[in-house]
Amino acid sequence: MVLVSVTYDLVEVALGGPQKRGSLIHKSELKEYIRTAITDTKPLYRSVYLYGEEAEDFVTAKNTLKDFYGRRSIDNILIDIDKKDNSDDQTQANAKHIVWQLTEEMGLSKETFQCYFSGTGYHIMLTNEVFNFTPDSELPFKVKETMNKLFEDIDPMVYMRTGLYRVAHTINQKTNLYKVPLSYEQIMHYKSEEIINLAKKPLLDYPYTTLLGDGELEEEKVEKVPRVRTLGKVFEPKKVATCIQTMFNNGPQAGNRHHTLMRMVSHYRRSGIPSDATKAALLLWNNNNLNEQEVINLVEYSYNKGYKYGCNDPVMAELCNPKCIYYKRKDYTVGVYTSTEAQKELEDRLSTDFTGRSYDFAKALGLTNMDCTFYPGELVTIFGPTGCCKTSLAHNIALGYNHYTDEIDSKSQVSTLYLSLELSAWYMQRRSLQITASCTKEYATNNRAELFSQYNKRLEHMHIMTIPPTIEQISKKITELQPAMVIVDYIDLVETHPMYRGEYEKVKHVAHSLSSLAVTTDTIIIQISQVSREYSRSQILDLYAGKGSGAIENASRKVIGLNGQADSKEKSLELLKNTDGELLKAKLEWQPSFRLRRTE
């Protein structure tokens, strides 16, 4: 048997932005691409991993690496120190700590890594020679787990199968600074403003040296790959049957294994999960604790018997959590907290990572020094007169549009259920394409298939519902789809019981019901409303302008007033209420793409 040597010298590149990905080139061609990127003032991205002929054949056939699960290699491992909300000094301090860990704690020489300022944060490239990772289809998982084991507070998303990072000497379009290499002395001893000054142009004359390693961290590698593994960030449905999730996460506990197992089987059966899928999940949970055949027999027995266990079952009640969507009020102690319990709620809330579940509205307006973030559990109201573009604003928010930089920020997008109760699904889809591609109605109509193929990834997070629902139906859809954000456009079209006869009573019922729903489902809900008659032609809006005034402002955590005439592109936005943040104002201009671009 002759072993054929496989060369992994191909990288995926994206010139102009990550959305331009899909091209495989030889690593030796990167220099030419860098020259082009500098000449054209464009960013250049390359893949974290190296590829061979198998990936090349896949790209030839599919024109993408998205679903390629074959073998990969790696030359250098990126440590990404993101700026996030930190100051420049703190971001540099975080990078210096990583360098200190490499040299002082792990004993690596300075020849094993190269530091870079990325234009906002820092990148540290660590040669694979210190780990000696070998080509493998499971390499992304092994790299991610190894780096998570060694370092805290780094961004592990870059290690995903299709991870990209910006190449040195190319521009960061958000800051107009370049990614530049830094010596050990520069990153450790320069001030942050000195480093930023270096990044105003590409440093092509930097004296690079070849990175060298000798397996110094080989014993730290995570080589064992479990059958079930997590590569990216997963937003779990934590509010649904929390007792079952606790049972699963706790694993089999001596003295209670059979009782716990039967409750989980009952839940999976009632949720429509096939018995074979339940067996697979519970064999993983079992972790060789009980005999595997015993687990299989219990699953089959419970499916055949159809056992059902409710909230009052002693085993489930012991793990009951008020945050569960099935939690029912049982006695007067519900909602009553001691100071110790309230402190725990505070600690839990302030230590929670809301990435993917919150929306930084101030940042989307380019007001980065202001505090206005939509958090789970909040009801946000947008009101204004007819023609002021309330729906366009909500649609911009749903798609993560940055009103200041005039671009779609994919990182700001959260899973969204959009209740478009006035506009049809096809019309909303065309507007989504217009906003995302920044094009006119005519262009989107004539090029709809091409635009959908190009931008579908930026639309996948949004579900559209067009049939006017009741509050109960909205609640059911939230439970089913688990969105981070729900947009109700607009509240007058939500179905209510005939007992709510007057306009005020109906608005009050819907607003307060949506506010309660936001809290119980831990979801951001944005409701859109008209203004009352006396404000309909006013040039000035205040907190009490909403139709059914009193109900709107009382139920909402944030109230956004949007004003402007239908025949004018100029719109004015004012945050009239922000329970836990700052008030703000902005001038917007309507674009034919339905983007509302900030002008001041």
C-alpha positions in Angstrom: 0.0 0.0 0.0 1.5 3.3 -1.1 0.7 6.3 1.1 0.0 9.5 -0.9 1.3 12.7 0.7 -1.3 15.5 0.8 -0.1 19.1 0.7 -2.1 21.7 2.6 -1.1 25.0 1.0 -4.4 26.5 0.0 -6.2 29.3 1.8 -9.6 30.8 1.3 -9.5 34.6 0.7 -12.1 37.3 0.7 -11.1 40.6 -0.9 -13.3 43.5 0.2 -15.1 41.8 3.1 -16.1 38.3 4.5 -19.1 38.3 2.1 -16.7 38.0 -0.8 -15.4 34.6 0.4 -15.3 31.4 -1.7 -11.9 31.6 -3.5 -9.1 29.2 -2.8 -5.5 30.3 -3.6 -2.1 29.0 -2.9 -0.7 30.6 0.3 2.3 32.0 -1.7 -0.2 34.2 -3.7 -1.2 36.1 -0.5 1.4 38.8 -1.1 -0.1 39.7 -4.4 -3.5 39.9 -2.9 -2.2 42.1 -0.1 -0.7 44.5 -2.7 -4.1 44.7 -4.5 -5.9 45.3 -1.2 -3.6 48.1 -0.3 -3.9 49.7 -3.7 -7.7 49.5 -3.7 -7.9 50.4 0.0 -9.9 47.2 0.7 -9.7 44.7 3.6 -8.4 41.3 2.8 -9.4 38.2 4.8 -8.0 34.7 4.8 -9.1 31.4 6.3 -7.9 30.3 9.7 -7.2 26.8 8.2 -5.2 25.5 5.3 -6.8 23.2 2.7 -5.7 20.5 0.2 -7.0 19.0 -3.0 -10.1 17.6 -1.4 -11.3 21.1 -0.5 -10.3 22.4 -3.9 -12.4 19.8 -5.7 -15.3 20.7 -3.3 -15.1 24.4 -4.1 -14.9 23.6 -7.9 -18.2 21.7 -7.6 -20.0 23.8 -5.0 -18.4 27.3 -5.4 -18.3 27.5 -1.5 -16.5 25.9 1.5 -19.6 26.3 3.7 -20.5 22.6 3.9 -17.0 21.2 3.6 -16.3 18.8 6.5 -13.1 17.3 5.2 -9.5 17.5 6.5 -7.9 20.8 7.3 -4.5 21.9 8.5 -3.3 25.0 10.2 -0.1 27.1 10.0 -0.6 29.7 12.8 -3.2 29.8 15.6 -4.8 33.2 16.0 -5.5 34.6 19.5 -8.1 37.4 19.0 -8.3 40.1 21.7 -11.5 42.0 20.8 -11.9 45.6 21.9 -15.6 45.2 22.7 -16.6 48.1 25.0 -13.1 48.5 26.5 -10.9 51.5 26.3 -7.9 51.4 24.0 -5.7 51.2 27.1 -7.7 48.3 28.6 -7.7 46.4 25.2 -3.9 46.7 25.1 -3.6 45.6 28.7 -5.6 42.5 27.8 -3.3 41.8 24.9 -0.2 42.3 27.1 -1.6 39.8 29.6 -1.8 37.2 26.9 1.8 37.9 25.9 2.8 37.6 29.5 1.1 34.2 29.8 2.8 33.0 26.6 6.3 34.0 27.8 6.2 33.8 31.6 3.6 31.2 32.4 4.1 28.9 29.4 7.7 29.6 28.9 7.5 30.2 25.1 10.2 32.2 23.4 9.4 35.4 21.5 10.2 33.6 18.3 7.0 31.5 18.6 4.5 34.3 18.1 3.9 37.6 16.2 1.7 40.4 17.6 -0.5 42.7 15.5 -2.8 45.7 16.1 -5.9 44.9 14.1 -7.3 48.5 13.9 -9.4 48.1 17.0 -8.1 45.1 19.0 -5.1 42.8 18.9 -4.2 39.6 17.1 -1.4 37.3 18.3 -0.3 34.6 15.8 1.1 31.5 17.5 3.0 29.1 15.3 1.4 25.6 15.1 4.9 24.2 15.7 4.4 24.7 19.5 1.3 22.4 19.3 2.0 20.2 16.2 -1.7 19.9 15.3 -2.0 17.4 12.4 -4.5 17.6 9.5 -7.8 16.3 10.6 -11.5 16.8 9.8 -12.1 17.5 13.5 -9.2 20.0 13.7 -11.5 23.1 14.4 -12.9 21.5 17.5 -9.5 20.4 18.8 -8.1 23.9 18.3 -11.0 25.6 19.9 -11.0 23.4 22.9 -7.3 23.6 23.3 -7.3 27.4 23.2 -10.3 27.7 25.6 -8.4 25.5 28.0 -5.3 27.7 27.9 -6.8 31.2 27.8 -9.7 33.1 29.3 -11.6 36.0 27.6 -10.5 35.2 24.0 -13.0 35.0 21.1 -13.3 31.3 20.3 -15.6 31.9 17.3 -12.6 32.5 15.0 -11.7 28.7 15.3 -15.0 27.6 13.7 -14.6 25.6 10.5 -15.1 28.6 8.2 -13.3 31.1 10.4 -11.7 34.1 8.7 -9.3 36.8 9.9 -8.1 40.1 8.4 -4.6 39.9 6.8 -1.8 42.2 7.9 -1.3 45.5 6.2 -4.9 45.8 5.1 -7.4 48.4 6.2 -10.1 48.1 8.9 -12.9 50.0 7.3 -14.6 50.8 10.6 -11.7 52.8 11.9 -9.7 53.5 8.7 -6.6 52.1 10.5 -4.5 49.2 9.2 -3.7 45.9 10.7 0.0 46.3 11.5 2.7 44.0 13.0 4.2 44.9 16.4 7.4 43.8 18.0 7.5 42.5 21.6 8.8 45.9 22.8 6.1 47.8 21.0 3.1 45.9 22.3 4.5 45.7 25.9 5.9 49.3 26.2 4.3 51.6 23.7 1.3 53.6 24.7 -2.0 52.8 23.0 -2.1 56.1 21.1 1.4 55.4 19.8 0.3 52.0 18.4 -2.8 53.7 16.9 -0.5 56.2 15.2 1.5 53.4 13.7 -1.6 51.9 12.2 -2.4 54.9 10.0 -0.6 53.3 7.1 0.5 49.7 6.3 4.0 48.8 7.7 5.3 46.8 4.7 8.9 47.3 5.7 8.4 45.5 9.1 11.4 43.1 9.7 9.5 39.8 10.0 11.3 36.7 11.3 10.2 33.1 10.8 8.1 31.8 13.7 9.7 28.7 15.2 8.5 26.2 17.8 9.4 22.8 19.1 6.3 21.2 20.5 6.4 23.2 23.7 2.6 23.0 24.2 2.0 19.6 22.6 0.9 18.0 25.8 -1.8 20.7 26.2 -3.6 19.7 23.0 -7.1 18.5 23.3 -7.2 15.4 21.1 -10.3 13.5 22.3 -13.4 14.5 20.3 -16.7 13.7 22.0 -19.6 12.4 19.9 -21.6 15.6 20.8 -19.6 18.8 20.7 -20.1 22.5 20.4 -18.1 24.6 18.0 -20.0 27.9 17.9 -22.1 29.8 20.4 -25.5 28.2 20.9 -28.5 30.0 22.4 -30.3 27.4 24.3 -34.1 27.5 25.0 -33.5 28.1 28.7 -37.0 29.1 29.6 -38.7 25.9 28.4 -39.1 23.1 31.0 -36.2 24.3 33.0 -36.5 21.3 35.4 -35.8 18.9 32.5 -32.8 21.0 31.4 -31.5 20.9 35.0 -31.9 17.1 35.1 -30.0 16.7 31.8 -27.2 19.1 32.8 -26.8 17.5 36.3 -26.3 14.0 34.8 -27.3 10.8 36.6 -27.4 11.2 40.4 -27.1 8.1 42.5 -30.5 7.1 44.2 -32.6 9.1 41.7 -31.4 7.9 38.2 -34.5 5.9 37.2 -37.0 8.6 38.4 -35.1 11.3 36.6 -34.7 9.2 33.4 -38.5 8.6 33.2 -39.3 12.3 33.6 -36.9 13.2 30.8 -38.4 10.5 28.6 -41.9 11.7 29.2 -40.9 15.3 28.2 -39.2 14.2 25.0 -42.2 12.0 24.1 -44.6 14.8 24.6 -42.4 17.1 22.5 -42.7 14.8 19.6 -39.1 13.5 19.7 -38.7 10.0 18.1 -37.7 7.3 20.6 -34.4 6.6 18.8 -33.4 10.3 19.2 -34.4 10.1 22.9 -32.2 7.0 23.3 -29.2 8.8 21.7 -29.7 11.8 24.0 -30.1 9.8 27.2 -27.2 7.5 26.5 -25.1 10.6 26.3 -26.6 11.8 29.6 -26.0 8.4 31.1 -22.3 8.5 30.4 -21.9 4.7 31.1 -23.5 5.1 34.5 -26.5 2.8 34.1 -26.3 -0.3 31.9 -27.0 1.0 28.3 -29.6 -1.8 27.7 -31.4 -0.7 30.9 -31.6 2.9 29.5 -32.9 1.7 26.2 -35.5 -0.5 27.9 -36.7 2.4 30.1 -37.1 4.6 27.1 -39.2 2.0 25.2 -41.2 1.2 28.3 -42.0 4.8 29.0 -42.9 5.6 25.3 -45.3 2.6 25.2 -46.9 3.5 28.6 -47.2 7.2 27.7 -46.4 8.4 31.2 -46.9 12.2 31.8 -45.4 14.2 34.6 -46.5 17.7 35.4 -45.3 20.7 37.4 -46.7 19.2 40.6 -44.7 16.0 40.3 -42.4 15.8 43.4 -39.2 15.1 41.3 -39.9 18.0 38.9 -41.3 20.4 41.5 -38.0 20.2 43.4 -36.3 21.7 40.4 -39.0 24.3 39.6 -37.8 27.7 38.4 -40.0 30.8 38.2 -38.4 31.7 34.9 -39.9 28.6 33.2 -42.7 29.4 30.7 -44.8 26.7 32.4 -44.4 28.1 35.9 -47.8 28.8 37.5 -48.5 31.0 40.5 -49.0 28.7 43.4 -49.1 30.9 46.5 -48.5 34.3 48.0 -44.7 33.8 48.0 -44.5 34.2 44.2 -42.6 37.4 43.3 -41.6 38.1 46.9 -37.9 38.2 47.4 -35.7 38.4 50.4 -32.8 40.8 50.1 -30.4 37.8 49.6 -32.6 36.4 46.8 -32.9 39.9 45.2 -29.1 40.2 45.4 -28.7 36.9 43.6 -31.1 38.1 40.9 -29.0 41.2 40.5 -25.7 39.2 40.3 -27.2 36.8 37.8 -28.5 39.6 35.6 -25.4 41.7 35.6 -23.1 38.8 35.0 -25.2 37.4 32.1 -23.7 37.6 28.6 -26.5 39.1 26.4 -24.6 38.7 23.1 -27.1 37.6 20.5 -30.0 38.5 22.7 -29.8 42.3 23.0 -29.7 45.2 20.6 -27.5 48.3 21.1 -29.7 51.0 19.6 -27.3 53.8 20.5 -24.5 52.0 18.6 -26.7 51.5 15.6 -27.3 55.3 15.5 -23.6 55.9 15.8 -24.0 57.3 19.4 -21.4 55.1 21.0 -21.0 57.3 24.0 -24.7 56.9 24.9 -26.5 54.1 26.9 -29.5 52.7 25.0 -29.6 48.9 24.7 -32.7 46.8 24.2 -32.5 44.0 26.7 -34.5 40.7 27.1 -37.7 41.4 29.1 -38.2 44.9 27.8 -41.1 46.4 25.8 -40.0 49.1 23.4 -42.5 51.3 21.7 -42.1 53.2 18.4 -44.8 55.7 17.6 -45.3 58.5 15.2 -47.7 59.9 12.6 -48.6 58.3 9.3 -45.7 58.5 6.8 -42.9 59.0 9.3 -41.4 55.6 8.4 -42.1 53.7 11.7 -42.1 50.3 9.8 -38.8 51.2 8.0 -37.2 52.0 11.4 -38.3 48.7 12.8 -37.2 46.8 9.7 -33.8 48.5 9.9 -33.5 47.4 13.5 -34.5 43.8 12.6 -31.8 43.7 9.9 -29.0 45.2 12.1 -28.7 48.3 10.0 -26.2 50.9 11.3 -27.7 54.3 10.6 -24.4 56.1 10.9 -22.0 53.9 8.9 -24.7 53.0 6.4 -24.0 49.2 6.5 -25.6 46.0 7.8 -23.9 44.9 11.0 -24.4 41.1 11.1 -23.0 41.0 14.7 -26.0 43.2 15.8 -28.6 40.9 14.3 -30.6 38.8 16.6 -33.2 36.1 15.9 -36.4 38.0 15.1 -40.1 37.2 14.8 -41.6 40.1 12.7 -45.3 40.4 12.9 -46.0 42.3 9.7 -49.8 42.8 10.1 -50.2 45.4 7.3 -47.6 44.3 4.7 -47.5 41.0 3.0 -44.6 38.5 3.2 -43.5 39.1 -0.4 -43.4 42.8 0.1 -41.5 42.6 3.3 -39.0 40.2 1.6 -38.4 42.7 -1.2 -37.8 45.5 1.3 -35.5 43.2 3.2 -33.5 42.8 0.0 -33.5 46.5 -0.6 -32.3 47.4 2.9 -29.7 44.7 3.0 -28.3 45.4 -0.6 -28.9 49.2 -0.4 -30.8 49.3 -3.7 -34.0 50.7 -5.2 -37.3 48.9 -5.6 -36.7 48.5 -9.3 -33.2 46.9 -8.9 -34.4 44.5 -6.1 -37.4 43.5 -8.3 -35.3 42.8 -11.4 -32.4 41.1 -9.5 -34.3 39.4 -6.7 -32.9 35.9 -7.3 -29.3 37.1 -7.5 -29.7 39.3 -4.4 -31.3 36.5 -2.4 -28.4 34.2 -3.3 -25.9 36.9 -2.2 -27.6 38.1 1.0 -29.7 35.2 2.2 -27.3 34.7 5.2 -28.2 38.2 6.4 -31.9 37.4 6.3 -32.0 33.9 7.8 -32.4 35.2 11.4 -35.8 36.7 10.6 -39.2 35.0 10.5 -42.3 36.9 9.2 -45.9 36.4 10.3 -48.7 38.2 8.5 -51.9 36.9 10.0 -53.2 39.1 12.9 -52.7 37.1 16.0 -54.1 37.1 19.6 -51.7 37.6 22.5 -52.0 33.9 23.2 -50.9 33.1 19.6 -47.9 35.5 19.9 -46.9 33.7 23.2 -47.2 30.3 21.5 -45.0 31.4 18.5 -42.4 32.8 20.9 -42.3 29.4 22.7 -42.0 27.6 19.4 -39.4 29.8 17.6 -37.5 31.1 20.6 -36.7 34.5 19.0 -34.6 37.1 20.9 -36.7 39.9 19.5 -40.4 40.2 18.4 -41.6 43.2 16.4 -45.4 43.8 16.4 -46.3 46.1 13.4 -48.6 47.4 14.6 -50.5 46.9 17.8 -53.9 48.1 16.6 -54.1 45.0 14.4 -53.5 42.5 17.3 -56.8 40.5 17.9 -58.4 41.2 21.2 -61.5 39.9 23.0 -64.8 41.7 22.2 -64.9 42.8 25.8 -62.3 45.4 25.1 -64.6 47.8 23.3 -62.9 51.2 23.2 -59.7 52.2 21.5 -58.0 53.0 24.9 -59.1 49.7 26.5 -57.8 47.7 23.5 -54.4 49.5 23.4 -54.0 49.2 27.2 -54.7 45.5 27.1 -52.3 44.8 24.2 -49.5 47.0 25.5 -49.6 45.6 29.1 -50.0 42.0 27.8 -46.9 42.5 25.5 -45.0 44.0 28.4 -45.8 41.0 30.6 -45.0 38.6 27.7 -41.6 40.3 27.3 -40.8 39.6 31.0 -42.1 36.0 31.2 -40.4 34.9 27.9 -37.3 37.0 28.5 -37.7 38.5 25.0 -37.3 42.0 23.5 -40.7 43.1 22.2 -40.9 46.1 19.9 -44.5 47.4 19.3 -45.4 50.0 16.7 -48.2 52.4 17.3 -49.8 55.5 15.7 -50.1 58.8 17.6 -53.3 60.1 18.9 -55.4 62.5 16.8 -54.3 65.7 18.5 -50.7 64.9 17.7 -51.2 63.6 14.1 -50.2 66.9 12.5 -47.9 68.2 15.2 -44.3 68.9 14.5 -43.4 68.0 18.1 -44.0 64.7 19.8 -43.8 64.0 23.6 -44.1 61.0 25.8 -47.9 61.2 25.8 -48.4 61.3 22.0 -49.1 57.6 21.5 -52.6 56.4 20.7 -54.2 55.3 24.0 -51.8 57.6 25.9 -51.1 56.5 29.4 -51.1 52.8 28.5 -48.2 53.1 26.1 -45.8 55.0 28.3 -46.7 53.0 31.4 -46.2 49.6 29.8 -43.0 50.4 27.9 -39.4 50.4 29.2 -38.4 52.6 26.2 -40.4 54.9 24.0 -39.1 56.1 20.6 -40.9 59.0 18.9 -40.4 59.3 15.1 -41.6 62.3 13.3 -41.7 63.6 9.7 -44.0 64.2 6.8 -44.8 61.6 4.3 -43.6 63.8 1.4 -40.3 64.6 3.0 -37.1 62.4 3.4 -36.2 64.2 6.6 -37.2 62.4 9.8 -36.5 63.2 13.4 -36.0 60.5 16.1 -36.2 61.1 19.8 -36.0 58.6 22.7 -38.7 59.9 25.0 -38.3 57.3 27.7 -35.4 55.1 28.7 -36.0 53.5 32.1 -32.4 52.4 32.7 -30.4 54.6 30.4 -30.0 57.9 28.6 -32.3 59.9 26.3 -31.1 60.7 22.8 -32.0 62.5 19.6 -31.0 62.0 15.9 -31.9 63.3 12.5 -32.5 60.6 9.9 -33.0 60.7 6.1 -35.1 58.2 4.2 -33.3 56.4 1.3 -35.0 54.7 -1.6 -33.6 51.5 -0.2 -35.7 52.0 2.9 -32.6 52.7 4.9 -32.9 55.5 7.4 -29.5 57.1 7.4 -28.4 59.3 10.2 -27.5 62.9 9.1 -26.8 64.5 12.5 
